[in-house]
């Protein structure tokens, strides 16, 4: 699959969210940079939802710059650490020790470099109105209208490795993708 085909799909998805469902203020998650498409191993990391409400009432495309802006949040930085450790294993057959993983948390440039290679997704395309507390009902309601698009999105990303954060995230993944073997947390 090509980056251009993915971008075309996401533009259509954005139009559906805005025009058919009245959700003009949504996030278009995906690869943080075009570097994702060049990777031998494509890594996708899912979280539940974003909590950013100080924004314009229009679609927002996820990018490495936005990811860096959010880097003060523990979750976002942990994604960088996780990506760094996974890529060390996949590309260099290196298993990072617990101490190396802890140390990597402070190496911001290394974490940015790892994040540039991933696709970052949230199950919910709109922002949570609940601050940093998950809006489980809002997530579940939105999944009912986006489920088919989320399935197609993951197919187009051609992921080799998919990481899902949280117990609720695993349950949502199982509901959306109906894997042969369900994820467990």
MITI-955581 format. One record per residue (C-alpha): residue in three letters; x, y, z. Coordinates in Angstrom, 1 decimal, padded with zeros to 4 digits. Each point is the difference from the previous one (the first is absolute). Example, Ala and Ser with C-alpha at 12.3 -4.5 7.8 and 13.67 -1.06 7.14 Angstrom:
MITI-955581
+--------+--------+--------+--------+
! residu !     xx !     yy !     zz !
+--------+--------+--------+--------+
!    ALA !  012.3 ! -004.5 !  007.8 !
!    SER !  001.4 !  003.4 ! -000.7 !
+--------+--------+--------+--------+
***
This chain:
MITI-955581
+--------+--------+--------+--------+
! residu !     xx !     yy !     zz !
+--------+--------+--------+--------+
!    UNK !  000.0 !  000.0 !  000.0 !
!    UNK !  001.2 !  003.4 ! -000.7 !
!    UNK !  000.1 !  003.2 !  002.1 !
!    UNK ! -002.1 !  001.7 ! -002.7 !
!    UNK ! -002.8 ! -002.7 !  000.2 !
!    UNK !  000.0 !  000.3 !  003.8 !
!    UNK ! -000.2 !  003.8 ! -000.2 !
!    UNK ! -002.9 ! -000.2 ! -002.4 !
!    UNK ! -001.9 ! -002.4 !  002.3 !
!    UNK !  000.6 !  002.3 !  003.0 !
!    UNK ! -001.3 !  003.0 ! -002.0 !
!    UNK ! -003.2 ! -002.0 ! -000.7 !
!    UNK ! -000.3 ! -001.1 !  003.6 !
!    UNK !  000.4 !  003.7 !  001.1 !
!    UNK ! -002.8 !  001.0 ! -002.4 !
!    UNK ! -002.3 ! -002.7 !  001.4 !
!    UNK !  000.7 !  001.1 !  003.6 !
!    UNK ! -000.6 !  003.7 ! -000.8 !
!    UNK ! -002.9 ! -000.3 ! -002.4 !
!    UNK ! -001.9 ! -003.1 !  000.8 !
!    UNK !  000.5 ! -000.1 !  003.8 !
!    UNK !  000.4 !  003.7 !  000.8 !
!    UNK !  003.5 ! -000.4 !  001.6 !
!    UNK !  002.1 !  002.7 ! -001.6 !
!    UNK !  002.4 !  000.1 !  002.9 !
!    UNK !  001.7 ! -003.4 ! -000.3 !
!    UNK !  003.5 ! -001.4 ! -000.1 !
!    UNK !  001.5 ! -001.8 ! -003.0 !
!    UNK !  002.4 ! -002.5 !  001.6 !
!    UNK !  002.6 ! -001.9 ! -001.8 !
!    UNK !  003.7 !  000.0 ! -000.9 !
!    UNK !  001.8 !  002.9 !  001.7 !
!    UNK !  002.3 !  000.5 ! -003.0 !
!    UNK !  000.3 ! -001.5 ! -003.5 !
!    UNK !  002.9 ! -002.0 !  001.4 !
!    UNK ! -002.6 ! -002.5 !  001.2 !
!    UNK ! -000.5 ! -001.2 ! -003.5 !
!    UNK !  003.7 ! -000.8 ! -000.5 !
!    UNK !  000.3 ! -002.3 !  003.0 !
!    UNK !  000.7 ! -003.7 ! -000.3 !
!    UNK ! -002.2 ! -000.5 !  003.1 !
!    UNK ! -003.0 !  002.3 !  000.3 !
!    UNK ! -001.0 !  000.7 !  003.6 !
!    UNK ! -003.5 !  001.3 !  000.9 !
!    UNK ! -000.7 !  001.1 !  003.6 !
!    UNK ! -003.6 !  000.5 !  001.2 !
!    UNK ! -001.2 !  002.0 !  002.9 !
!    UNK ! -003.6 !  000.8 !  001.0 !
!    UNK ! -000.5 !  003.8 ! -000.7 !
!    UNK !  001.7 !  003.3 !  000.2 !
!    UNK ! -000.8 !  002.7 !  002.6 !
!    UNK !  000.8 !  003.2 ! -001.9 !
!    UNK ! -003.0 !  002.3 ! -000.1 !
!    UNK !  001.8 !  003.3 ! -000.8 !
!    UNK ! -000.2 ! -000.2 ! -003.8 !
!    UNK ! -001.8 !  001.3 ! -003.0 !
!    UNK ! -003.3 ! -001.5 ! -001.1 !
!    UNK !  001.5 ! -001.9 ! -003.0 !
!    UNK !  001.8 ! -003.3 ! -000.7 !
!    UNK !  003.5 ! -000.3 !  001.4 !
!    UNK !  002.6 ! -002.3 ! -001.6 !
!    UNK !  002.3 ! -001.8 !  002.4 !
!    UNK !  003.7 !  000.8 ! -000.7 !
!    UNK !  003.4 ! -000.3 !  001.7 !
!    UNK ! -000.3 !  003.7 !  000.9 !
!    UNK ! -003.3 ! -000.5 !  001.8 !
!    UNK !  001.4 ! -003.2 !  001.6 !
!    UNK !  003.0 !  002.0 !  001.3 !
!    UNK ! -002.4 !  002.7 !  001.3 !
!    UNK ! -001.7 ! -002.6 !  002.0 !
!    UNK !  003.3 ! -001.5 !  001.2 !
!    UNK ! -000.3 !  001.4 !  003.5 !
!    UNK ! -002.8 ! -002.5 !  000.6 !
!    UNK !  001.2 ! -003.3 !  001.5 !
!    UNK ! -002.0 ! -002.1 ! -002.4 !
!    UNK !  001.5 !  001.7 ! -003.1 !
!    UNK !  003.6 ! -000.3 !  001.3 !
!    UNK ! -000.7 ! -003.7 !  000.9 !
!    UNK ! -001.0 ! -000.6 ! -003.6 !
!    UNK !  003.4 !  001.3 ! -001.0 !
!    UNK !  001.7 ! -002.3 !  002.5 !
!    UNK ! -002.0 ! -003.0 ! -001.2 !
!    UNK !  000.7 !  000.7 ! -003.7 !
!    UNK !  003.7 !  000.4 !  000.8 !
!    UNK !  000.2 ! -003.4 !  001.8 !
!    UNK ! -002.0 ! -001.8 ! -002.7 !
!    UNK !  002.0 !  001.4 ! -002.8 !
!    UNK !  003.3 ! -000.9 !  001.8 !
!    UNK ! -001.2 ! -003.6 !  000.1 !
!    UNK ! -001.5 ! -000.1 ! -003.6 !
!    UNK !  002.9 !  001.7 ! -001.7 !
!    UNK !  003.0 ! -000.9 !  002.2 !
!    UNK ! -001.1 ! -003.1 !  001.8 !
!    UNK !  000.7 !  001.8 !  003.2 !
!    UNK ! -002.1 ! -000.4 !  003.1 !
!    UNK !  000.2 !  003.1 !  002.2 !
!    UNK !  000.4 ! -000.6 !  003.7 !
!    UNK ! -002.4 !  001.6 !  002.4 !
!    UNK !  002.8 !  002.5 !  000.9 !
!    UNK !  000.6 !  000.9 ! -003.7 !
!    UNK ! -003.8 !  000.5 ! -000.5 !
!    UNK ! -000.1 !  002.3 !  003.1 !
!    UNK !  003.1 !  001.9 ! -001.3 !
!    UNK ! -001.6 !  000.4 ! -003.5 !
!    UNK ! -002.9 !  001.9 !  001.6 !
!    UNK !  002.4 !  003.0 !  000.3 !
!    UNK !  001.5 ! -000.3 ! -003.5 !
!    UNK ! -002.6 !  002.2 ! -001.7 !
!    UNK !  001.7 !  000.1 ! -003.4 !
!    UNK !  000.2 ! -003.8 ! -000.1 !
!    UNK ! -003.7 ! -000.2 !  000.9 !
!    UNK ! -000.9 !  002.5 ! -002.7 !
!    UNK !  002.0 ! -002.0 ! -002.5 !
!    UNK ! -001.9 ! -003.2 !  001.0 !
!    UNK ! -003.4 !  001.8 ! -000.1 !
!    UNK !  000.7 !  001.2 ! -003.5 !
!    UNK ! -000.2 ! -003.6 ! -001.2 !
!    UNK ! -003.4 ! -000.9 !  001.5 !
!    UNK ! -003.7 !  000.5 ! -000.7 !
!    UNK ! -001.7 !  001.4 !  003.1 !
!    UNK ! -003.7 ! -000.7 !  000.2 !
!    UNK ! -002.8 !  000.6 !  002.5 !
!    UNK ! -003.2 ! -002.0 !  000.0 !
!    UNK ! -002.0 !  003.2 !  000.4 !
!    UNK !  000.4 !  002.6 ! -002.7 !
!    UNK ! -001.4 !  002.9 !  002.0 !
!    UNK !  001.4 !  001.4 !  003.2 !
!    UNK ! -001.2 ! -001.0 !  003.4 !
!    UNK ! -002.0 !  002.7 !  001.9 !
!    UNK !  001.1 ! -001.6 !  003.3 !
!    UNK !  003.5 !  001.4 !  000.3 !
!    UNK !  002.4 ! -002.9 !  000.6 !
!    UNK ! -002.7 ! -002.4 !  001.1 !
!    UNK ! -001.1 ! -002.4 ! -002.7 !
!    UNK ! -003.5 !  000.5 ! -001.3 !
!    UNK ! -000.9 ! -003.7 ! -000.4 !
!    UNK ! -003.6 !  000.7 ! -001.1 !
!    UNK !  001.1 !  002.6 ! -002.6 !
!    UNK !  002.7 ! -002.4 ! -001.3 !
!    UNK ! -002.5 ! -002.9 ! -000.3 !
!    UNK ! -002.6 !  002.2 ! -001.7 !
!    UNK !  002.5 !  001.3 ! -002.6 !
!    UNK !  001.4 ! -003.4 ! -000.7 !
!    UNK ! -003.5 ! -001.0 ! -001.3 !
!    UNK !  000.3 !  002.5 ! -002.8 !
!    UNK !  003.7 ! -000.3 ! -000.7 !
!    UNK !  000.5 ! -003.8 !  000.3 !
!    UNK !  000.1 ! -000.7 ! -003.7 !
!    UNK !  002.4 !  002.9 ! -000.7 !
!    UNK !  002.3 ! -001.1 !  002.8 !
!    UNK !  000.2 ! -003.5 ! -001.5 !
!    UNK !  000.8 !  001.4 ! -003.4 !
!    UNK !  002.6 !  002.4 !  001.5 !
!    UNK !  001.9 ! -002.8 !  001.7 !
!    UNK ! -000.1 ! -002.1 ! -003.2 !
!    UNK !  001.4 !  003.0 ! -002.1 !
!    UNK !  002.8 !  000.5 !  002.6 !
!    UNK !  001.2 ! -003.6 ! -000.6 !
!    UNK !  001.2 ! -000.2 !  003.6 !
!    UNK !  002.5 ! -002.7 !  001.0 !
!    UNK ! -000.3 !  000.8 !  003.7 !
!    UNK ! -003.0 !  001.4 !  001.8 !
!    UNK !  000.2 !  001.2 !  003.6 !
!    UNK ! -003.2 !  000.8 !  001.8 !
!    UNK !  000.1 !  002.0 !  003.3 !
!    UNK ! -002.4 ! -000.8 !  002.8 !
!    UNK ! -002.6 ! -002.7 !  000.9 !
!    UNK ! -002.7 !  002.1 ! -001.6 !
!    UNK !  002.1 !  000.3 ! -003.1 !
!    UNK !  000.4 ! -003.8 ! -000.3 !
!    UNK ! -003.8 ! -000.4 !  000.4 !
!    UNK ! -000.6 !  002.6 ! -002.8 !
!    UNK !  002.6 ! -001.6 ! -002.3 !
!    UNK ! -001.8 ! -003.4 !  000.5 !
!    UNK ! -003.4 !  001.6 ! -000.7 !
!    UNK !  001.2 !  001.9 ! -003.1 !
!    UNK !  002.3 ! -002.5 ! -001.7 !
!    UNK ! -001.4 ! -003.3 !  001.3 !
!    UNK !  003.5 ! -001.6 !  000.0 !
!    UNK !  000.3 ! -003.8 ! -000.3 !
!    UNK !  001.6 !  000.0 !  003.4 !
!    UNK ! -001.3 !  002.8 !  002.3 !
!    UNK !  002.4 !  002.4 !  001.7 !
!    UNK !  000.4 ! -000.3 !  003.7 !
!    UNK !  001.3 !  002.6 !  002.4 !
+--------+--------+--------+--------+
***
